[in-house]
């Protein structure tokens, strides 16, 4: 069984989208600053490869989040388990996602989850009613990627 995986998501602003999804999923934003310091000191990365976000050095155009319970490399910050990697691409989103994330509500319920996600910058698209089986919301993250809140 595979334990290490990453889902790569194209974005327009990787660190901002990583912040949204870290808060939405209660994951942690990876901190690559120690690795960047090592690579920079050795001359393997230059100033054009590095950016700053919220007081931390990051690789320009990339940001990742990890499940808080999974092990990670202490130097690179890279998860050795469940991980979402956001990478900037030049073209904007152009159609419906072929793959999406479902966020399931906890004990507080769906209304609380949807309100929390909206507070983070998500928007509701439409409600799906499945009768006795319940309902869920199709939503969009701040860059327009569709996901479900159930």
C-alpha positions in Angstrom: 0.0 0.0 0.0 1.4 3.4 -1.0 1.7 5.8 2.0 3.7 8.5 0.3 1.8 10.5 -2.3 1.4 14.0 -3.5 -1.3 15.7 -5.5 0.1 18.5 -7.7 -2.3 21.4 -8.3 -1.6 24.1 -10.9 -2.1 27.6 -9.5 -1.6 31.3 -10.1 -0.2 32.0 -6.7 1.0 28.8 -5.0 1.8 30.1 -1.5 -1.6 31.8 -1.2 -3.5 28.8 -2.5 -1.4 26.6 -0.1 -2.4 28.8 2.8 -6.1 28.4 1.9 -5.9 24.6 1.6 -3.8 24.2 4.7 -6.5 26.1 6.7 -9.4 24.3 4.9 -8.0 20.8 5.5 -6.2 21.6 8.8 -2.9 20.6 7.3 0.5 22.3 7.8 2.3 24.5 5.3 5.7 23.0 4.6 8.7 25.1 5.5 11.6 24.7 3.0 13.6 27.5 4.4 16.4 25.3 5.9 16.8 23.5 2.6 16.8 26.8 0.7 19.6 28.1 3.0 21.6 24.9 2.4 21.1 25.1 -1.4 21.8 28.8 -1.5 25.0 28.5 0.5 26.2 25.8 -1.8 25.4 27.9 -4.9 22.7 25.5 -6.2 19.9 28.1 -6.2 20.0 31.8 -6.8 18.0 34.8 -5.8 15.6 34.3 -8.8 14.7 30.8 -7.5 13.7 32.1 -4.0 10.8 34.2 -2.8 9.5 35.2 0.6 6.0 34.5 2.0 4.9 35.3 5.5 8.4 35.9 6.6 9.8 32.5 5.3 11.9 31.7 2.3 10.1 29.6 -0.3 11.0 28.2 -3.7 9.5 30.8 -6.2 6.3 29.4 -7.7 5.9 26.5 -5.3 4.3 25.7 -2.0 3.2 22.5 -0.3 1.1 21.4 2.6 1.1 18.1 4.6 -1.0 16.2 7.0 0.0 17.2 10.5 0.3 13.5 11.7 2.6 12.4 8.9 6.4 12.2 9.3 8.4 14.8 7.4 12.1 15.5 6.6 13.3 18.1 9.1 15.6 19.8 6.7 13.4 20.1 3.6 10.1 20.1 5.4 8.8 17.7 2.8 6.1 15.3 3.9 6.8 11.6 3.8 3.1 11.0 3.7 0.0 12.8 2.4 0.9 16.0 0.6 -0.5 18.7 -1.8 2.0 20.6 -3.9 0.9 23.8 -5.6 2.9 25.0 -8.6 2.5 28.2 -10.5 1.7 27.9 -14.2 1.4 30.7 -16.7 -2.0 29.9 -18.1 -5.2 30.5 -16.1 -7.7 27.7 -15.2 -9.8 27.1 -18.4 -12.4 24.5 -17.6 -14.0 22.2 -15.1 -11.6 20.2 -12.8 -11.3 16.5 -13.8 -10.1 15.8 -10.2 -11.3 17.5 -7.1 -11.1 17.3 -3.3 -14.0 16.4 -1.1 -13.9 18.0 2.4 -16.1 16.2 4.9 -17.7 17.9 7.8 -16.9 16.9 11.3 -19.1 16.9 14.5 -19.9 20.6 13.9 -21.8 19.7 10.7 -22.0 20.8 7.1 -23.3 24.3 7.8 -20.4 25.1 10.1 -17.9 23.6 7.6 -19.3 25.7 4.7 -19.3 28.9 6.7 -15.6 28.2 7.8 -14.6 27.6 4.2 -16.3 30.7 3.0 -14.5 32.6 5.7 -11.2 31.4 4.2 -12.2 32.6 0.7 -14.2 29.8 -0.8 -17.5 30.4 -2.6 -20.6 28.2 -2.9 -21.6 27.2 -6.5 -24.6 25.0 -5.9 -26.2 22.6 -3.4 -26.7 19.0 -4.4 -29.7 17.3 -2.6 -29.6 13.6 -2.4 -32.9 13.2 -0.5 -32.7 11.0 2.5 -28.9 10.5 1.8 -28.3 14.2 2.6 -26.8 17.0 0.7 -23.5 18.7 0.0 -22.2 21.8 -1.6 -20.1 22.3 -4.7 -17.7 25.1 -3.9 -14.7 26.9 -5.4 -11.4 27.7 -3.8 -10.0 31.3 -4.2 -8.5 30.4 -7.6 -11.8 28.9 -8.9 -10.9 25.2 -8.4 -14.1 23.2 -7.7 -14.4 21.0 -4.6 -17.2 19.5 -2.6 -18.1 20.1 1.0 -20.1 17.2 2.4 
